[in-house]
């Protein structure tokens, strides 16, 4: 995008796709999914054809999965802040909302799972949950965590140990761990350290 604030001109292969597009968008190489003026759109990169998917003034794109599932947050069910919303899973093939996961503060995705972390509550009690790509079969992965990301279908996250005193991230020790969704094994990669970890 050519950025001017929170919105900009969206380009693909040197061609203008759309204007006034919110800065966060996703592409699978064939289509681009983006948010503009209270609605979510899909644009075909080769033809430039634009299709409106849905309207939602509070929507914020989180990701797509192979033109099959769209993940976005919204306050349509729960009136929370911008960073603490419900994650809605939308079926792109059948043009319908599948389900939503309440109170999501963070979201990452691998090739076969999605992971969410709660947004509200005490830091040591924030939990990471694992779900199928369609939002089914929720499983608790870890309680007491902060940052998380996926690399090669492995989930890496930071576990927290509260030290007492002033209640913020610097009052904790942290440890980086790796979770294998195939085996369920959680492996500690570092010792516990003070301060806030770097991504």
C-alpha positions in Angstrom: 0.0 0.0 0.0 0.9 3.7 -0.5 0.2 4.7 3.1 -1.3 8.0 4.3 -2.2 7.3 7.9 -4.3 4.3 8.7 -5.4 3.9 5.1 -3.8 3.9 1.7 -3.8 2.8 -1.9 -3.7 -1.0 -2.4 -1.5 -2.2 -5.2 -0.8 -5.7 -6.7 1.6 -6.4 -9.5 2.0 -2.7 -10.1 -1.7 -2.1 -10.5 -4.1 -0.2 -8.3 -6.6 -2.5 -6.6 -8.5 -0.1 -4.4 -8.2 3.2 -2.5 -8.8 4.2 1.1 -7.9 0.7 2.2 -7.1 0.0 5.9 -3.4 -0.8 6.3 -3.8 -4.5 7.4 -4.6 -6.9 4.6 -3.9 -10.5 3.6 -3.2 -12.3 0.3 -2.8 -15.9 -0.7 -1.2 -14.9 -4.1 -4.6 -15.1 -5.9 -6.8 -12.9 -3.9 -6.4 -10.0 -1.5 -8.6 -9.6 1.5 -8.9 -6.1 3.0 -11.1 -3.8 5.1 -12.5 -0.5 3.8 -15.2 1.9 5.0 -16.8 -0.6 7.4 -16.8 -3.6 5.1 -14.5 -6.6 4.2 -13.7 -7.1 0.6 -11.9 -9.7 -1.7 -10.1 -8.6 -4.8 -8.8 -10.9 -7.5 -5.2 -10.0 -8.2 -5.3 -11.0 -11.9 -8.6 -9.5 -12.9 -9.0 -6.7 -10.4 -12.6 -7.9 -9.7 -13.7 -6.8 -6.2 -16.3 -8.7 -4.1 -17.9 -7.4 -0.9 -17.9 -10.1 1.7 -19.6 -8.5 4.7 -20.3 -5.3 6.5 -19.0 -4.7 10.1 -17.8 -1.3 11.3 -15.8 -2.9 14.1 -14.1 -5.6 12.0 -10.3 -6.0 12.1 -8.7 -8.6 9.9 -6.5 -11.3 11.6 -5.9 -13.7 8.8 -7.2 -16.1 6.0 -6.7 -19.7 5.3 -6.6 -20.8 1.6 -9.7 -18.9 0.5 -11.6 -21.1 2.9 -11.7 -19.4 6.3 -11.5 -15.7 7.2 -10.6 -14.6 10.7 -11.5 -11.2 12.0 -12.3 -9.6 15.3 -15.5 -7.7 16.0 -17.6 -6.3 18.9 -20.9 -7.4 17.4 -21.4 -9.9 20.2 -19.4 -8.4 23.1 -18.8 -4.6 23.6 -15.1 -4.7 24.3 -12.1 -2.5 23.4 -10.3 -2.7 20.0 -7.7 -5.0 21.4 -10.1 -7.2 23.3 -12.8 -8.5 20.9 -14.4 -11.7 19.8 -12.6 -13.7 17.0 -15.2 -14.5 14.3 -14.5 -17.4 11.9 -16.2 -16.9 8.5 -16.7 -19.6 5.9 -15.6 -18.1 2.6 -16.8 -21.1 0.5 -20.3 -20.9 1.8 -20.5 -17.2 2.7 -21.5 -17.7 6.2 -20.3 -17.1 9.8 -19.3 -20.4 11.4 -18.6 -19.4 15.0 -16.9 -17.0 17.3 -14.4 -17.2 20.1 -15.0 -14.8 22.9 -12.4 -12.4 24.5 -9.5 -12.8 22.2 -6.4 -10.6 22.7 -4.0 -12.4 20.3 -4.3 -14.9 17.5 -1.8 -16.9 15.4 -2.3 -19.7 12.9 -0.4 -22.7 11.6 -1.2 -25.0 8.7 -3.7 -27.0 10.7 -4.5 -25.1 13.9 -5.3 -21.7 15.2 -4.3 -20.4 18.6 -5.9 -17.7 20.7 -4.9 -16.0 23.9 -7.3 -14.3 26.3 -7.4 -10.5 26.6 -8.9 -9.8 30.0 -7.8 -10.9 33.4 -4.5 -11.1 35.4 -1.4 -11.6 33.3 -0.4 -15.0 34.9 -3.9 -16.3 34.1 -4.0 -15.5 30.4 -4.4 -18.8 28.6 -3.4 -20.1 25.2 -6.1 -22.3 23.6 -5.8 -24.4 20.5 -8.6 -24.8 18.0 -9.2 -26.5 14.6 -9.2 -24.1 11.7 -13.0 -23.9 11.8 -13.0 -23.1 15.5 -14.0 -26.5 16.8 -12.4 -28.8 19.4 -11.0 -26.1 21.7 -8.1 -27.4 23.9 -6.2 -25.6 26.6 -2.5 -25.4 25.8 -1.0 -23.3 28.6 -2.1 -20.9 31.4 0.1 -17.9 32.3 1.5 -16.7 29.0 2.1 -13.6 26.9 3.6 -13.5 23.4 3.1 -16.3 21.0 3.9 -17.0 17.3 4.1 -20.1 15.0 7.1 -21.2 13.0 7.0 -24.4 10.9 3.7 -25.4 12.5 5.2 -25.2 16.0 3.8 -22.8 18.5 6.4 -20.7 20.4 5.2 -18.8 23.4 6.4 -17.0 26.6 5.4 -18.4 29.9 5.3 -16.1 32.9 6.2 -16.4 36.6 4.9 -13.7 38.9 7.5 -12.3 41.3 5.2 -10.0 43.3 5.4 -6.3 43.8 4.2 -3.8 41.1 1.9 -5.7 38.8 3.3 -5.3 35.3 5.4 -7.3 32.9 8.6 -6.3 34.6 7.4 -8.0 37.8 7.6 -11.4 36.1 10.2 -13.8 35.0 9.7 -15.2 31.5 10.6 -18.5 29.8 10.3 -19.3 26.1 8.6 -22.6 25.3 7.7 -24.6 22.2 4.5 -26.6 21.8 4.1 -29.5 19.4 0.4 -29.9 18.4 1.0 -33.4 17.1 2.4 -34.8 20.3 1.1 -32.3 22.9 4.7 -31.9 24.2 5.8 -28.5 25.7 9.5 -28.0 25.7 11.3 -25.2 27.6 13.9 -23.5 25.4 15.3 -21.1 27.9 15.7 -20.7 31.7 13.4 -18.2 33.5 14.7 -14.6 33.1 13.7 -11.2 34.4 12.1 -8.5 32.4 10.1 -8.5 29.2 11.2 -10.8 26.3 11.9 -9.5 22.8 9.8 -10.9 19.9 
